Amino acid sequence: MPTLMINIETNLLHQAKIYAALQGISISQIIKGDLVKMTKAIDKTPELDRVRTILKRYSEDQLSRKETMALLEADYGKLIMMMADNHLPLPILPEPEIKKMAATFSKIWRSS
């Protein structure tokens, strides 16, 4: 296995040794674990870009809710959470759909 040499400040090395001892692992294992996490994140980048593109298209009303949910294999609750996680607004509903929803709400309100 190849060897990696790094230069770090004495105080940082001391703190890293304490942390490693408390965790019951070596500094090498800590660094290896972090490198594995970082490289796995790189492998997921194309998938994350695909998801963000789909969410952005939904936000801009280029995809329907049904199409978006199918592409992302997500229910509506998960879709809303994904939109929030990516800081994207939900698409604005067309006026006829808003009026239909308001009429339905009004009927429900009157009957209660």
Residue pairs with C-beta under 8 A, 6 or more apart in sequence:
4 31
8 16
16 27
16 30
17 27
19 30
20 26
20 27
20 29
20 30
23 30
51 72
51 82
52 86
54 63
54 68
54 71
54 72
55 68
55 72
55 82
55 83
55 86
55 88
56 86
56 88
57 63
57 68
58 64
58 65
58 67
58 68
58 79
58 83
58 88
58 91
59 83
59 88
59 89
59 90
59 91
60 91
61 91
61 92
63 71
65 76
65 79
68 74
68 79
69 75
69 76
69 79
72 78
72 79
72 82
74 82
80 90
83 89
83 90
93 101
